[in-house]
Amino acid sequence: MADEQNKLLERITIIEGLMGGKPTIRGNRFTVIDILELLSSGMTNEEILEEHPILERDDIKAALLFSARQLRDDYIYE
């Protein structure tokens, strides 16, 4: 499972100067935050993929995994 997760995380790129250095999907102008906002608006994976053909199903998985790891590693519990 760790290998699969590492492979997914390879889809997340942080490139200085691209989208303000925010994490993007495969070096495109599509950020992890964009995917999270689409999901939180109620769109399904299928709707996102249909509306944004540049994305692949594993990109959505990668965005969720990346976000979960960021929260786990960076969140301060009070």
PyMOL commands that set and color helices and strands:
alter all, ss='L'
color gray80, all
select helices_A, chain A and resi 2-9+19-21+32-40+45-51+57-74
alter helices_A, ss='H'
color red, helices_A
select strands_A, chain A and resi 12-13+24-25
alter strands_A, ss='S'
color yellow, strands_A
deselect
rebuild
show_as cartoon
